[in-house]
Amino acid sequence: MVWLAANGMSQRILDWGREEEKEIATYILKNGRRLKKETFTTNPIESEELKKLKERRKVLNGLDGVVRTSNSCQLVFKFDPSYLGSDSP
């Protein structure tokens, strides 16, 4: 996943393989009092990686359920097929 700050300037690649990365996203949502919009973009998962897809859905549902400090914060999840990472051809 790629996390883009509301200002569009900074980004963080989150692999969701580590619990700490889930905690970072949760912390941002819980403590971002002035957040207006946070977008989490996912990269493609191959069809044979069904287990990863199920885990991703679980994580996204968990983030969607986080009580946010900012009442106006819009949480957006989107799939970006053009994001392939830096090591792809």
C-alpha contacts under 8 A as a table, 3 or more apart, distances in Angstrom:
res1	aa1	res2	aa2	distance
1	M	13	I	5.72
1	M	14	L	5.00
1	M	15	D	6.11
1	M	16	W	7.68
1	M	40	F	6.40
1	M	41	T	5.43
1	M	42	T	4.44
1	M	43	N	6.16
2	V	11	Q	6.54
2	V	12	R	5.67
2	V	13	I	4.59
2	V	14	L	6.06
2	V	40	F	5.89
2	V	41	T	5.25
2	V	42	T	6.51
3	W	11	Q	5.23
3	W	12	R	5.07
3	W	13	I	6.33
3	W	14	L	7.25
3	W	38	E	7.76
3	W	39	T	6.37
3	W	40	F	5.06
3	W	41	T	6.69
4	L	7	N	7.86
4	L	8	G	5.68
4	L	9	M	7.16
4	L	10	S	5.93
4	L	11	Q	4.51
4	L	12	R	6.81
4	L	38	E	6.91
4	L	39	T	6.09
4	L	40	F	6.96
5	A	8	G	5.22
5	A	9	M	6.41
5	A	10	S	5.58
5	A	11	Q	6.27
5	A	38	E	6.46
5	A	39	T	7.68
6	A	9	M	7.83
6	A	35	L	6.92
6	A	36	K	6.93
6	A	37	K	5.73
6	A	38	E	5.81
6	A	39	T	7.84
7	N	10	S	7.58
8	G	11	Q	7.67
14	L	21	E	6.03
15	D	18	R	7.14
15	D	21	E	7.34
16	W	19	E	6.89
16	W	21	E	5.92
16	W	22	K	6.30
16	W	56	R	7.91
16	W	59	V	8.00
17	G	21	E	7.81
18	R	21	E	5.71
18	R	22	K	7.20
19	E	22	K	5.30
19	E	23	E	6.35
20	E	23	E	4.94
20	E	24	I	6.23
21	E	24	I	5.05
21	E	25	A	6.55
22	K	25	A	5.36
22	K	26	T	6.23
22	K	59	V	7.71
23	E	26	T	5.00
23	E	27	Y	5.96
24	I	27	Y	5.08
24	I	28	I	6.23
25	A	28	I	5.19
25	A	29	L	6.37
25	A	63	L	7.60
26	T	29	L	5.23
26	T	30	K	6.08
26	T	63	L	6.53
26	T	66	V	6.75
27	Y	30	K	5.11
27	Y	31	N	5.91
28	I	31	N	5.42
28	I	32	G	5.55
29	L	32	G	5.57
29	L	66	V	7.10
29	L	67	V	7.59
29	L	68	R	5.28
29	L	69	T	7.05
30	K	33	R	7.95
30	K	66	V	7.02
30	K	67	V	6.26
30	K	68	R	4.59
30	K	69	T	5.29
31	N	68	R	7.16
31	N	69	T	5.78
32	G	35	L	5.29
32	G	68	R	7.52
32	G	69	T	6.18
32	G	70	S	6.36
33	R	69	T	5.17
33	R	70	S	4.60
34	R	70	S	6.00
34	R	73	C	7.86
35	L	38	E	7.27
35	L	70	S	6.01
35	L	72	S	7.36
35	L	73	C	5.30
36	K	70	S	7.51
36	K	72	S	5.83
36	K	73	C	4.26
36	K	74	Q	5.99
37	K	73	C	5.14
37	K	74	Q	4.55
37	K	75	L	5.88
37	K	76	V	7.32
38	E	73	C	7.23
38	E	74	Q	6.39
38	E	75	L	5.17
38	E	76	V	6.14
39	T	75	L	6.15
39	T	76	V	4.63
39	T	77	F	5.84
39	T	78	K	7.39
40	F	75	L	8.00
40	F	76	V	6.23
40	F	77	F	4.94
40	F	78	K	6.42
41	T	77	F	5.87
41	T	78	K	4.87
41	T	79	F	5.54
41	T	80	D	6.22
42	T	77	F	7.67
42	T	78	K	6.37
42	T	79	F	4.94
42	T	80	D	6.06
43	N	79	F	6.38
43	N	80	D	5.77
43	N	81	P	6.23
43	N	82	S	7.88
43	N	83	Y	5.61
43	N	84	L	6.42
44	P	79	F	7.42
44	P	80	D	7.23
44	P	81	P	5.81
44	P	83	Y	7.62
44	P	84	L	7.33
45	I	49	E	6.42
45	I	52	K	7.36
45	I	53	L	6.80
46	E	49	E	5.44
46	E	50	L	7.81
47	S	50	L	6.17
49	E	52	K	5.47
49	E	53	L	6.66
50	L	53	L	5.01
50	L	54	K	6.32
51	K	54	K	5.22
51	K	55	E	6.29
52	K	55	E	5.04
52	K	56	R	6.07
53	L	56	R	5.06
53	L	57	R	6.26
54	K	57	R	5.20
54	K	58	K	6.31
55	E	58	K	5.04
55	E	59	V	6.27
56	R	59	V	5.09
56	R	60	L	6.14
57	R	60	L	5.16
57	R	61	N	6.06
58	K	61	N	5.24
58	K	62	G	6.16
59	V	62	G	4.98
59	V	63	L	6.25
60	L	63	L	5.10
60	L	64	D	6.13
60	L	77	F	7.71
61	N	64	D	5.06
61	N	65	G	6.38
62	G	65	G	5.22
62	G	66	V	6.69
63	L	66	V	5.28
64	D	75	L	7.22
68	R	71	N	6.71
68	R	73	C	7.39
70	S	73	C	5.33
80	D	83	Y	5.63
81	P	84	L	7.25
84	L	87	D	7.89
84	L	88	S	6.07
85	G	88	S	5.96
